[in-house]
Amino acid sequence: MDEPTFRITEGAPDSPVLLHVPHSARAVPHHVRERILLDDAELASELDHMTDAYTDVIAARAAAATGAWQFTNLLSRLVVDPERFPDEREEMRAVGMGAVYTRTSHGVPLREHEPRHERVLLDAYFDPYAAAMTAAVQDRLAATGRAVVIDVHSYPAAPLPYELHGDGPRPAVCLGTDAFHTPAWLLEAAREAFAPCGGVGLDSPFAGTYVPLKHYGEVREVSALMVEIRRDGYMTEPAGAPGEGLNRFGDALAALVAAVGAGCGAG
């Protein structure tokens, strides 16, 4: 039987919040690993740099305190990146980091550009993930009349070569927004929740947030915000142990979820 590639953790029936954790895993299936051009040490290093380590732990702490739902990717983003567009709309394709990466964070070839193999990966991993995420958001809409997707990420203190906008501010917490799906009340609640964690910035070094294409630009009852936590605030980079900041960020995320659950933005 195939191993699951994502996990949906149910929360409270009346919670509109879905914590989305797309980049916390390091798992790479054997058949995918066979086509990766890096040796074991190089692959481990790339995973160190590109994995949003412990963001699943941060989300789980917040969910336990608030009853938020969770959608967690169980595979590395080096298999497919579920948050990229799988076509020419994706600006990260310019650096070999579309839905299926062909370059590493330092610009080294990761895999050959093989459109047929890319389609296999999209069919096997990207499309089922997108369908399940769409269904999860639709489920919260049906149950509560709204859905609030909070995208939980982390990023390194120093920019990596692949970053297209790495020359901007790198605050303790970067909030990524969308003009249609990030209302002012959600942004303000996030700023207040994360204020104790240090500086809170907007859309730098990463902008935007994840919304399923079915709802994107169409359903205002779907709100979304990306939370990017700078890694040196909670762990030893690039892949060391977590520190006391882990709980601090988990509690801050819980405060944001609680504000949403208390009716912030409802009605």
C-alpha positions as CSV (number, residue, x, y, z in Angstrom):
1,M,0.0,0.0,0.0
2,D,1.3,3.5,-0.9
3,E,2.4,5.7,1.9
4,P,0.3,8.8,2.5
5,T,1.8,12.0,1.0
6,F,-0.1,14.5,3.1
7,R,-2.1,14.5,6.3
8,I,-5.3,16.3,7.3
9,T,-5.7,16.6,11.0
10,E,-9.2,17.4,12.0
11,G,-9.9,20.3,14.4
12,A,-13.0,21.7,16.0
13,P,-16.1,21.4,13.8
14,D,-16.8,25.1,14.1
15,S,-13.2,26.3,13.4
16,P,-12.8,28.1,10.0
17,V,-9.0,27.9,10.3
18,L,-6.9,25.6,8.2
19,L,-3.2,25.7,9.0
20,H,-1.3,24.7,5.9
21,V,2.2,23.3,6.3
22,P,3.7,22.6,2.9
23,H,7.5,22.5,3.4
24,S,8.3,20.9,6.7
25,A,9.1,17.4,5.5
26,R,12.4,15.9,4.2
27,A,11.0,12.6,2.7
28,V,11.9,11.8,-0.9
29,P,10.5,8.6,-2.3
30,H,13.1,6.2,-3.8
31,H,11.8,6.4,-7.4
32,V,12.1,10.2,-7.1
33,R,15.6,10.0,-5.5
34,E,16.9,7.9,-8.4
35,R,16.5,10.9,-10.8
36,I,18.1,13.5,-8.5
37,L,21.6,14.4,-9.6
38,L,23.0,15.1,-6.2
39,D,24.9,12.6,-4.1
40,D,23.7,11.7,-0.6
41,A,25.7,14.5,1.2
42,E,24.7,17.1,-1.4
43,L,21.0,16.1,-1.1
44,A,21.1,16.2,2.7
45,S,22.6,19.7,2.5
46,E,19.9,20.9,0.1
47,L,17.2,19.5,2.4
48,D,18.8,21.4,5.3
49,H,18.6,24.6,3.4
50,M,15.1,24.2,1.8
51,T,13.1,22.5,4.5
52,D,11.0,24.7,6.7
53,A,12.1,22.7,9.8
54,Y,9.7,22.4,12.7
55,T,6.9,24.4,11.1
56,D,4.7,21.3,11.6
57,V,5.5,21.4,15.3
58,I,4.7,25.1,15.5
59,A,1.4,24.5,13.7
60,A,0.6,21.5,15.8
61,R,1.1,23.5,19.0
62,A,-1.2,26.2,17.8
63,A,-3.8,23.7,16.7
64,A,-3.8,21.9,20.0
65,A,-4.5,25.1,21.8
66,T,-7.3,26.4,19.4
67,G,-8.9,23.5,17.5
68,A,-7.6,24.7,14.1
69,W,-7.5,22.1,11.3
70,Q,-4.2,21.2,9.8
71,F,-3.1,20.2,6.3
72,T,0.5,18.9,6.3
73,N,2.7,17.9,3.4
74,L,4.5,14.7,4.2
75,L,7.0,14.9,1.3
76,S,9.8,17.2,0.7
77,R,9.3,20.2,-1.6
78,L,12.1,18.6,-3.7
79,V,9.5,16.0,-4.9
80,V,7.0,18.7,-6.0
81,D,6.3,22.1,-4.5
82,P,2.5,22.2,-4.0
83,E,2.5,26.0,-3.8
84,R,3.9,26.7,-7.2
85,F,1.9,27.1,-10.4
86,P,2.6,24.1,-12.6
87,D,2.8,26.3,-15.7
88,E,4.3,29.4,-17.2
89,R,2.6,31.7,-14.7
90,E,5.2,30.6,-12.1
91,E,8.0,33.2,-11.9
92,M,10.2,30.8,-10.0
93,R,10.6,28.7,-13.1
94,A,13.2,31.3,-14.1
95,V,15.5,29.8,-11.5
96,G,14.5,26.2,-12.0
97,M,12.0,26.2,-9.1
98,G,8.6,25.8,-10.6
99,A,6.3,23.0,-9.4
100,V,9.0,20.5,-10.1
101,Y,12.5,21.9,-9.2
102,T,15.3,21.4,-11.7
103,R,17.8,23.5,-9.8
104,T,18.9,23.7,-6.2
105,S,18.8,26.7,-3.9
106,H,22.4,27.5,-5.1
107,G,21.6,27.1,-8.8
108,V,23.2,23.6,-9.2
109,P,21.3,21.1,-11.4
110,L,18.9,19.0,-9.2
111,R,17.3,16.9,-12.0
112,E,17.2,16.9,-15.7
113,H,14.5,18.9,-17.4
114,E,12.3,16.1,-18.6
115,P,8.7,17.2,-19.3
116,R,7.4,13.6,-19.4
117,H,8.8,12.9,-15.9
118,E,7.6,16.2,-14.7
119,R,4.1,15.3,-15.7
120,V,4.4,12.0,-13.9
121,L,5.3,13.8,-10.7
122,L,2.5,16.3,-11.1
123,D,0.0,13.6,-11.7
124,A,1.2,11.5,-8.8
125,Y,1.7,14.2,-6.2
126,F,0.8,17.8,-7.2
127,D,-2.7,17.2,-8.5
128,P,-3.9,15.0,-5.7
129,Y,-2.5,17.4,-3.1
130,A,-4.3,20.4,-4.8
131,A,-7.6,18.5,-5.0
132,A,-7.4,17.5,-1.3
133,M,-6.5,21.1,-0.2
134,T,-9.4,22.4,-2.3
135,A,-11.7,19.9,-0.6
136,A,-10.4,20.9,2.8
137,V,-11.1,24.6,2.2
138,Q,-14.5,23.8,0.8
139,D,-15.3,21.7,3.9
140,R,-14.5,24.7,6.2
141,L,-16.7,26.9,4.0
142,A,-19.6,24.5,4.2
143,A,-19.2,24.0,7.9
144,T,-18.7,27.6,9.0
145,G,-19.5,29.9,6.1
146,R,-15.9,31.0,5.8
147,A,-12.4,29.5,5.5
148,V,-9.2,31.1,6.8
149,V,-6.0,29.5,5.3
150,I,-2.9,30.3,7.3
151,D,0.2,29.2,5.4
152,V,3.0,28.3,7.9
153,H,6.6,28.7,6.6
154,S,10.1,29.6,7.7
155,Y,13.0,31.2,6.0
156,P,16.8,31.5,6.6
157,A,18.3,34.6,8.2
158,A,20.6,35.1,5.2
159,P,19.3,35.0,1.7
160,L,19.9,31.9,-0.5
161,P,21.0,32.5,-4.1
162,Y,17.6,31.3,-5.6
163,E,15.6,34.1,-3.9
164,L,14.3,36.5,-6.5
165,H,13.7,39.2,-3.9
166,G,16.3,38.4,-1.3
167,D,17.7,42.0,-1.1
168,G,14.7,43.3,1.0
169,P,14.1,43.3,4.7
170,R,14.2,40.0,6.6
171,P,12.1,40.6,9.7
172,A,11.5,38.1,12.5
173,V,8.1,37.4,10.9
174,C,7.2,38.1,7.3
175,L,3.5,38.2,6.5
176,G,2.7,37.4,2.9
177,T,-0.5,38.8,1.6
178,D,-2.9,38.7,-1.4
179,A,-4.9,41.8,-2.4
180,F,-8.1,39.8,-2.8
181,H,-7.8,37.2,0.0
182,T,-6.0,39.0,2.8
183,P,-8.4,41.4,4.5
184,A,-7.2,44.2,6.8
185,W,-8.7,42.5,9.9
186,L,-6.6,39.4,9.3
187,L,-3.4,41.3,8.8
188,E,-4.0,43.4,11.9
189,A,-4.7,40.3,14.0
190,A,-1.5,38.7,12.7
191,R,0.6,41.8,13.5
192,E,-0.8,41.9,17.0
193,A,-0.3,38.2,17.6
194,F,3.3,38.1,16.4
195,A,4.4,41.5,17.9
196,P,6.0,39.8,21.0
197,C,8.2,37.7,18.6
198,G,10.2,40.7,17.2
199,G,9.8,42.7,14.1
200,V,6.8,42.0,11.8
201,G,7.2,42.8,8.1
202,L,5.0,42.6,5.1
203,D,5.7,40.7,1.8
204,S,9.5,40.7,2.2
205,P,11.5,38.6,1.5
206,F,8.5,36.5,0.4
207,A,5.1,37.7,-0.8
208,G,1.7,36.2,-1.5
209,T,-0.1,33.3,0.1
210,Y,-1.7,30.0,-0.9
211,V,-5.3,29.8,-2.0
212,P,-6.7,26.8,-4.1
213,L,-7.3,27.8,-7.7
214,K,-11.0,27.0,-7.4
215,H,-11.4,29.8,-4.9
216,Y,-8.6,32.1,-5.9
217,G,-9.9,35.6,-6.9
218,E,-13.4,34.3,-6.8
219,V,-14.6,33.5,-3.2
220,R,-14.1,36.3,-0.7
221,E,-15.2,34.1,2.1
222,V,-11.8,32.4,1.7
223,S,-9.2,34.5,3.6
224,A,-5.5,33.7,3.5
225,L,-2.3,34.8,5.0
226,M,1.3,33.5,4.8
227,V,3.3,33.4,7.9
228,E,7.1,33.2,7.3
229,I,9.2,32.8,10.5
230,R,12.9,33.6,10.3
231,R,14.6,30.4,11.4
232,D,17.2,31.9,13.7
233,G,14.4,32.9,16.0
234,Y,13.6,29.4,16.9
235,M,16.4,27.0,15.8
236,T,20.1,26.6,15.0
237,E,20.5,27.0,11.2
238,P,20.6,25.4,8.8
239,A,19.3,22.2,10.3
240,G,20.1,22.2,14.0
241,A,17.9,21.7,17.1
242,P,15.0,23.9,18.0
243,G,15.3,26.4,20.8
244,E,12.8,28.1,23.2
245,G,11.6,30.2,20.4
246,L,9.7,27.3,19.0
247,N,7.0,27.5,21.7
248,R,7.0,31.3,21.5
249,F,6.1,31.2,17.8
250,G,3.6,28.3,18.4
251,D,1.8,30.4,21.0
252,A,1.8,33.5,18.8
253,L,0.3,31.5,16.0
254,A,-2.3,30.2,18.5
255,A,-3.1,33.8,19.4
256,L,-3.8,34.5,15.7
257,V,-6.0,31.5,15.3
258,A,-7.9,32.4,18.5
259,A,-8.5,35.9,17.2
260,V,-10.0,34.4,14.1
261,G,-12.0,31.8,16.0
262,A,-13.4,34.4,18.3
263,G,-15.2,36.0,15.4
264,C,-12.6,38.4,14.0
265,G,-13.6,39.0,10.4
266,A,-16.9,37.0,10.7
267,G,-20.2,38.3,9.5
